[in-house]
């Protein structure tokens, strides 16, 4: 039995990981692979958990992975305060 492929991801923003204010917005995509599934996305900062929004349309990832709807709905936005 072979192991499932590792999820692939990309961060569009922030451009720098040295924020000038305490509010940070992380935007990108996460493709769990053809057999994987992602239902939500979270960030843990200083022991606090922040729930993000996952499942935003990303036509660029749909085209890149050629995998239809699962590859289209890979976008996320994560706000940390």
N, C-alpha and C positions, 0 to 999 in steps of 0.2 A: 504494500500500500504506500503510495507516495503522499508526502505532506502537501497541503494546499499552498498555493503561491502566497508569498508575503504581500500584504496590502501595499499599494503605492500611493504616494501623496505628494502634494506641492503646496507651498505657502506663497500666496500672492502678496500679502501684506501681513505684518509691517515690513517695510524695507530694511529697517534697523531694529535690532533687539535691545536698544538702549533708549527706551521711551522717555520723552521729556515731560510727560504728565502721567498720573497714575491710571488713567483710562486707556486701555489698549484694545484694539480691534484686530483680531486675527481672521484673515480671509484666505480660503484656499479650497482644495479638493482632496478627497480621500476615496480611492477606488479599492474595494476589498478583494477584487478578483472575481472571476466568473462563478465561483462557488461560494464566495464569502458573502457576508451580510453585515451591514452597519445600521443600527437603528437610532443611535444618537452619538453626540460628541461632547466631551467634557474636558475641562482644564482644571488642574489643581495648582493653586498658587498660595504659598504661605499657609498651607493646611486648609484653605477654603476651596470648595468645589463650585465651578461655574458651568452651567449647562448651556451648550451652544445650539445653534440651529443647523441641522444636517438634512440634506435631501434637496438642496437648491439646484436648479437646472444649470448644467455646464455643457453647452454644445461642443466645446473644445475637447472635453474628455470623451464624450460620446464618439466623436470622430477619431480621436487617438486610439481608443480601445476597441472600436467597432463592435460594441456589445449592447447596443440598443438602450432601453430604458434604464437598466441598472448602471450603465456608464454615464448616462445623461444626468441622473440625480445624485451626483457626487459632491456637489458644492456645499460649503459650510461657512458660517460666520460665527465667531466666538468673541464675545465682549467680556473683558475682565476689568473690574473696577477696584 
